[in-house]
Amino acid sequence: MAPPTPETLPPIEIDRALCDLCGACVALCAPDSIQISHALIRVDHASCTRCMKCLPACPVTAISGGVQ
C-alpha cells in the first residue's frame, strides 16, 4: 500500500462547537488556509497542504482530519 499523500488524506475539519477561536492553528498555518473572520473559523480546503501542524496546536482538540 502506498504511503498517504496530501491528496489522499481526509480534509482538515474544525468542530465549531468545540473551537474557542484561540487562533493557535491560524498562527501555524503557513498557507493561511485557516482563517477566523466575524467570530467564525473556516478552512480553505483548496489551499490546505494537510501538513497537520494545526492538529496538535489546538488546545481543545477541535481539529480533525488528515492522518488519524
PyMOL CGO cylinders between C-alpha atoms (Angstrom):
from pymol import cmd
from pymol.cgo import CYLINDER

trace = [
    CYLINDER, 0.00, 0.00, 0.00, 1.32, 3.43, -0.95, 0.3, 1, 1, 1, 1, 1, 1,
    CYLINDER, 1.32, 3.43, -0.95, 2.01, 5.96, 1.81, 0.3, 1, 1, 1, 1, 1, 1,
    CYLINDER, 2.01, 5.96, 1.81, -0.59, 8.72, 2.16, 0.3, 1, 1, 1, 1, 1, 1,
    CYLINDER, -0.59, 8.72, 2.16, -0.11, 11.94, 0.25, 0.3, 1, 1, 1, 1, 1, 1,
    CYLINDER, -0.11, 11.94, 0.25, -1.82, 15.29, 0.89, 0.3, 1, 1, 1, 1, 1, 1,
    CYLINDER, -1.82, 15.29, 0.89, -4.25, 14.50, -1.93, 0.3, 1, 1, 1, 1, 1, 1,
    CYLINDER, -4.25, 14.50, -1.93, -5.30, 11.18, -0.39, 0.3, 1, 1, 1, 1, 1, 1,
    CYLINDER, -5.30, 11.18, -0.39, -5.64, 12.34, 3.23, 0.3, 1, 1, 1, 1, 1, 1,
    CYLINDER, -5.64, 12.34, 3.23, -9.05, 13.34, 4.56, 0.3, 1, 1, 1, 1, 1, 1,
    CYLINDER, -9.05, 13.34, 4.56, -9.55, 17.11, 4.66, 0.3, 1, 1, 1, 1, 1, 1,
    CYLINDER, -9.55, 17.11, 4.66, -8.98, 19.07, 7.84, 0.3, 1, 1, 1, 1, 1, 1,
    CYLINDER, -8.98, 19.07, 7.84, -12.23, 19.83, 9.66, 0.3, 1, 1, 1, 1, 1, 1,
    CYLINDER, -12.23, 19.83, 9.66, -12.84, 22.12, 12.63, 0.3, 1, 1, 1, 1, 1, 1,
    CYLINDER, -12.84, 22.12, 12.63, -15.66, 21.42, 15.05, 0.3, 1, 1, 1, 1, 1, 1,
    CYLINDER, -15.66, 21.42, 15.05, -17.12, 24.89, 15.56, 0.3, 1, 1, 1, 1, 1, 1,
    CYLINDER, -17.12, 24.89, 15.56, -18.93, 23.72, 18.71, 0.3, 1, 1, 1, 1, 1, 1,
    CYLINDER, -18.93, 23.72, 18.71, -15.57, 22.92, 20.32, 0.3, 1, 1, 1, 1, 1, 1,
    CYLINDER, -15.57, 22.92, 20.32, -13.42, 25.67, 18.82, 0.3, 1, 1, 1, 1, 1, 1,
    CYLINDER, -13.42, 25.67, 18.82, -12.78, 28.58, 21.17, 0.3, 1, 1, 1, 1, 1, 1,
    CYLINDER, -12.78, 28.58, 21.17, -11.28, 30.78, 18.40, 0.3, 1, 1, 1, 1, 1, 1,
    CYLINDER, -11.28, 30.78, 18.40, -7.91, 30.98, 20.19, 0.3, 1, 1, 1, 1, 1, 1,
    CYLINDER, -7.91, 30.98, 20.19, -6.05, 31.25, 16.86, 0.3, 1, 1, 1, 1, 1, 1,
    CYLINDER, -6.05, 31.25, 16.86, -3.30, 28.72, 17.66, 0.3, 1, 1, 1, 1, 1, 1,
    CYLINDER, -3.30, 28.72, 17.66, -4.00, 26.85, 14.42, 0.3, 1, 1, 1, 1, 1, 1,
    CYLINDER, -4.00, 26.85, 14.42, -4.15, 30.07, 12.40, 0.3, 1, 1, 1, 1, 1, 1,
    CYLINDER, -4.15, 30.07, 12.40, -0.69, 31.09, 13.62, 0.3, 1, 1, 1, 1, 1, 1,
    CYLINDER, -0.69, 31.09, 13.62, 0.82, 27.79, 12.41, 0.3, 1, 1, 1, 1, 1, 1,
    CYLINDER, 0.82, 27.79, 12.41, -0.93, 27.57, 9.06, 0.3, 1, 1, 1, 1, 1, 1,
    CYLINDER, -0.93, 27.57, 9.06, 1.73, 28.58, 6.52, 0.3, 1, 1, 1, 1, 1, 1,
    CYLINDER, 1.73, 28.58, 6.52, -0.59, 28.78, 3.50, 0.3, 1, 1, 1, 1, 1, 1,
    CYLINDER, -0.59, 28.78, 3.50, -3.15, 30.75, 5.58, 0.3, 1, 1, 1, 1, 1, 1,
    CYLINDER, -3.15, 30.75, 5.58, -5.77, 28.08, 4.91, 0.3, 1, 1, 1, 1, 1, 1,
    CYLINDER, -5.77, 28.08, 4.91, -7.34, 28.51, 8.34, 0.3, 1, 1, 1, 1, 1, 1,
    CYLINDER, -7.34, 28.51, 8.34, -8.91, 31.87, 8.96, 0.3, 1, 1, 1, 1, 1, 1,
    CYLINDER, -8.91, 31.87, 8.96, -11.05, 33.48, 11.63, 0.3, 1, 1, 1, 1, 1, 1,
    CYLINDER, -11.05, 33.48, 11.63, -13.45, 36.15, 10.48, 0.3, 1, 1, 1, 1, 1, 1,
    CYLINDER, -13.45, 36.15, 10.48, -16.55, 37.59, 12.11, 0.3, 1, 1, 1, 1, 1, 1,
    CYLINDER, -16.55, 37.59, 12.11, -16.30, 35.10, 15.01, 0.3, 1, 1, 1, 1, 1, 1,
    CYLINDER, -16.30, 35.10, 15.01, -16.25, 32.12, 12.62, 0.3, 1, 1, 1, 1, 1, 1,
    CYLINDER, -16.25, 32.12, 12.62, -13.37, 29.83, 11.75, 0.3, 1, 1, 1, 1, 1, 1,
    CYLINDER, -13.37, 29.83, 11.75, -13.06, 28.23, 8.35, 0.3, 1, 1, 1, 1, 1, 1,
    CYLINDER, -13.06, 28.23, 8.35, -10.65, 26.07, 6.36, 0.3, 1, 1, 1, 1, 1, 1,
    CYLINDER, -10.65, 26.07, 6.36, -9.88, 26.74, 2.71, 0.3, 1, 1, 1, 1, 1, 1,
    CYLINDER, -9.88, 26.74, 2.71, -9.52, 23.14, 1.58, 0.3, 1, 1, 1, 1, 1, 1,
    CYLINDER, -9.52, 23.14, 1.58, -8.16, 24.18, -1.81, 0.3, 1, 1, 1, 1, 1, 1,
    CYLINDER, -8.16, 24.18, -1.81, -5.05, 25.75, -0.28, 0.3, 1, 1, 1, 1, 1, 1,
    CYLINDER, -5.05, 25.75, -0.28, -4.63, 23.41, 2.71, 0.3, 1, 1, 1, 1, 1, 1,
    CYLINDER, -4.63, 23.41, 2.71, -1.49, 21.29, 2.30, 0.3, 1, 1, 1, 1, 1, 1,
    CYLINDER, -1.49, 21.29, 2.30, -2.55, 18.92, 5.13, 0.3, 1, 1, 1, 1, 1, 1,
    CYLINDER, -2.55, 18.92, 5.13, 0.76, 19.48, 6.91, 0.3, 1, 1, 1, 1, 1, 1,
    CYLINDER, 0.76, 19.48, 6.91, -1.07, 18.63, 10.16, 0.3, 1, 1, 1, 1, 1, 1,
    CYLINDER, -1.07, 18.63, 10.16, 0.67, 21.31, 12.24, 0.3, 1, 1, 1, 1, 1, 1,
    CYLINDER, 0.67, 21.31, 12.24, -2.73, 22.58, 13.33, 0.3, 1, 1, 1, 1, 1, 1,
    CYLINDER, -2.73, 22.58, 13.33, -3.88, 19.31, 14.93, 0.3, 1, 1, 1, 1, 1, 1,
    CYLINDER, -3.88, 19.31, 14.93, -1.56, 19.26, 17.96, 0.3, 1, 1, 1, 1, 1, 1,
    CYLINDER, -1.56, 19.26, 17.96, -1.75, 23.05, 18.28, 0.3, 1, 1, 1, 1, 1, 1,
    CYLINDER, -1.75, 23.05, 18.28, -5.45, 23.02, 19.15, 0.3, 1, 1, 1, 1, 1, 1,
    CYLINDER, -5.45, 23.02, 19.15, -5.86, 23.14, 22.93, 0.3, 1, 1, 1, 1, 1, 1,
    CYLINDER, -5.86, 23.14, 22.93, -9.47, 21.89, 22.75, 0.3, 1, 1, 1, 1, 1, 1,
    CYLINDER, -9.47, 21.89, 22.75, -8.92, 19.18, 20.08, 0.3, 1, 1, 1, 1, 1, 1,
    CYLINDER, -8.92, 19.18, 20.08, -11.48, 20.77, 17.75, 0.3, 1, 1, 1, 1, 1, 1,
    CYLINDER, -11.48, 20.77, 17.75, -9.48, 19.86, 14.62, 0.3, 1, 1, 1, 1, 1, 1,
    CYLINDER, -9.48, 19.86, 14.62, -9.69, 16.51, 12.90, 0.3, 1, 1, 1, 1, 1, 1,
    CYLINDER, -9.69, 16.51, 12.90, -8.75, 15.02, 9.56, 0.3, 1, 1, 1, 1, 1, 1,
    CYLINDER, -8.75, 15.02, 9.56, -5.56, 14.07, 7.86, 0.3, 1, 1, 1, 1, 1, 1,
    CYLINDER, -5.56, 14.07, 7.86, -3.80, 11.10, 9.42, 0.3, 1, 1, 1, 1, 1, 1,
    CYLINDER, -3.80, 11.10, 9.42, -6.00, 9.59, 12.11, 0.3, 1, 1, 1, 1, 1, 1,
]
cmd.load_cgo(trace, "trace")
